[in-house]
Amino acid sequence: MSELTAPPARTQLGLSSVRGLVRQHSSKLMALFRLLDIVLIGGSLWLLSWLYGAMWQEKYSLAVACAAGLFVFFAQFYDLYRSWRGASLKSEVLQAWLAWLGVILGLLLLAYITKTSEDYSRQLILSWFLAAPLALTLWRGTLHLMVGYLRQQGFNTRVVAIVGARDIGVKLADTFDNAPCMGLEVIGFYDDRCPAGSRPLNTRYHNVLGNLDALIERARAGKIDVIYITLPMRAERRIQELITKLADTTASVYMVPDLFTYNLMNTTFGHVGGLPTISIHETPFYGVDGWVKRLEDVILSSLILIAIALPMAIIAAGVRLSSPGPAIFKQRRYGLQGQEIIVWKFRTMTVCEDGENIGQATQDDDRITPFGRLLRQTSLDELPQFFNVIQGHMSIVGPRPHAVAHNEEYRKLINGYMLRHKVKPGITGWAQINGLRGETTSLDKMRGRIEYDLAYIRNWSLWLDIKIVFLTAFRGFTGENAY
């Protein structure tokens, strides 16, 4: 099958030698980058010593040497000196700061072991700890801008072919087309099951150039630098045959698995006994993030409990005086990993239902007491749940816990419902500040709430929690569904 579309013009203008020039000297460039990092680390300390009027001494040279060695080590660990074509500046800067954090910890440990911390100016060293990563960030940002501009002009580019005229391939092509600074020029698609010349789906720029044999022939001729395989995972035999044949070429080959057909949650790559693994459903609160989340909960809930101690005492008295029964209503809910927990609320009804059949509160529910209605409309009945947070059963921010009976009902009706229990339930959540609180009168409303809950889990960050807490103060306590 013949190829109907020629590669973009600038790949035919004799620029292949320019593309190859950077690739040929990539190892030398990486060595130069390491040297520049060391110069910036040492230069920032020297400049600060000059600004502070501190005399440069041998001990500061020793500190620079230790810092440089540690930074190169940690930078290698974080893969900072790999080719960052296709990677974002944000990820590279984060890796640089993490490497520098390792340097700081290493220097502090060395100073402690050698008992030399008193020999250094604290003001100078602390300023250096901040100035060095800022200098590293500045030069990397400048480099990204310069290289991005050159790539947009056609220098240091790579010719890319995509195997598979499918949705995921089109998304990949659009990503490269919309980011010319990556220097990845897509010439088109190759697919055995699409006729040459046809357009895959709705792409505006690229045709199917031919079948897989045509791809291999062109790759062997050295006309393709990078190949992305986006065939479906079920096409295992086709993929194996293609990879075997591409081993006879010099093209770089990448697999783009069609995991988007699954309901992914916090997907990460790992290894088990040397075997690569991909997580499909996972909590975002493993490792450091888990400690950050718990620290956030303990600090905020402690401060809030101190502030609301008196109002809670008044509310408890009001509940007891307004209707017979306990001030606190305790109900079984599902918590982390689907384990049952006991959630505390101020009692707002004349009943304390916790059985297999529990009706959701409705707008004119005669079970709600007059004082309880006021508490529910203002969400003050939720205040005792800060004790649940201190106990570690709940978080301040997370999917709202449903009664056990409701969990058992909806897990059969909504795909992915139980994934909300990959994290602790929360007093407030992303769904609540977007108006999805209170009674769910239809399955679609509950499905919408679950979609917001899962979106929160996928996109969790400390700043998202802070945003939700802030917005809860303005729109989360009351609303048309608060009854």
C-alpha positions, 0 to 999 in steps of 0.5 A: 500500500503506497504512502499518499502524504509526504512528510511536512516540508521542513523535514525535507529542507536538509534539517535532518543533520541539525536534528542529528547534531543534538542527538549525537552530542546529547551525552556531552550536553548532559555533562554540560548541564551538570556542570552548569548546575554545579556552577549555579550552586557554587555561584549562588553561595559566592554571590550571597557571601559577597552581598552579606560582606562575608569573607569566603573561606575554605569551609564554604568551598567544602560546602559547595563541593559536598552540595555539588556531589549530593545534587548530582547524585539526587538529580540522577536519582530523580532522572533530572538529566534525561532528555526532557522532550515531551516533559513539562517544565513544571515536572523538571522544576519539581525534580530539581527542587526535590534533588535540592531538598536531598542536598539540604538534608544531606548537608544538615546531616553532615554538619550534625555528624561533624559538629561543624554547624556553628562554623557557618553563618546561619543567615548565609546558609539559609539564604543559599538554601533558597537562592540555589534552587531559584537559580536552577529554576530560572536557568531551566525555564530560560532553557525551555523557552530557548529550545522551544523557540528553536523547535518551533523554527524546525531545529532539533525536531523528531519525525513521529509516526503513530500506529493505530488510527484510533481515538487515543492516537488522535489525542496523541497527535493533537497533543504534539501538534498543539505543543510545537515546543516539544519538537515532535512532528507527526507525519501521519498514522499507520494502520492495517485496518484503515485504507491509506488516505483516509482520515482517522476519526476527526483529525484535521491534519493527518491521514493514514499513510499506509499499513504496518509494512509501509511503516517498517519500510520507512523506519528502516530507511531512517525516515522516522525517529519515533514511533508510538504504538496505540493499538488496543491491548487485545491486539497482542499478537500484532503488537509483538510482531510489529515490535519484533520487526521494528527491532531492525530499525533505529527508531525509538518505539513507545507503547501508549496503552489504551487504559483510557477505556478503564475508569482510572484512579491515581494510576502509577507505574511500579515494579513487583519483583522486577515485573512492571505494574500499572495501578488502575484503582488506587488511593492518592494517600500513600506515603508522604501525601498520606501524612500531609492529609492526616496532618491537615486533618489534625491541625484544622480539626483541633483549631476548629473544635477549640473555636466551636466548643461553646456553640456545640455545648449550646446546640447540645443543650438545645437538642435535649430541651427541644425533643426527647432523646440523646443530643448525639445521633450515632449511625453506622457508615462506610469508611476507608476501604469500606470498613464500618465506622460510627459517625456522630451528628447532632440529633435532628429527628425524633428517630435514630434509624440505623437499620437495613431500610433507611429513608433519606430526609425529604423537604417536608419530613415529619421526622425532623424536629423544628430545632433539628430543621434549623441545624440541618439547614445550616449544617450545624448538625455535622459539627460533632464529626470533627471528633470523628476526624480527630479519631482518624475515622474521617477527614475534613474533606472527602466524599460524604459518608452514606448510611450503610443501607444506602451504600448497599443499594447504590453499589449495585446500581452505579459502576465505581460507587465503592471507589469513593471508599479508597479515601476516608469520608469527609465532613465536606466535599467537592460534590457538596460545594457544587450543590450536590448535597442532601436528598438524591431524588433520582439515580442520576443525581446520585450518579452525579454526586459519585462523579464529583467524589471520584473526580476529587480523589483523582485530582487531590492536592492540598490546595484542592482541600484548602479550596474546598474548605474555603468555599464550604464557608460560603456555599457549603453550609446552606443551600436549597437541598439543605433540609 
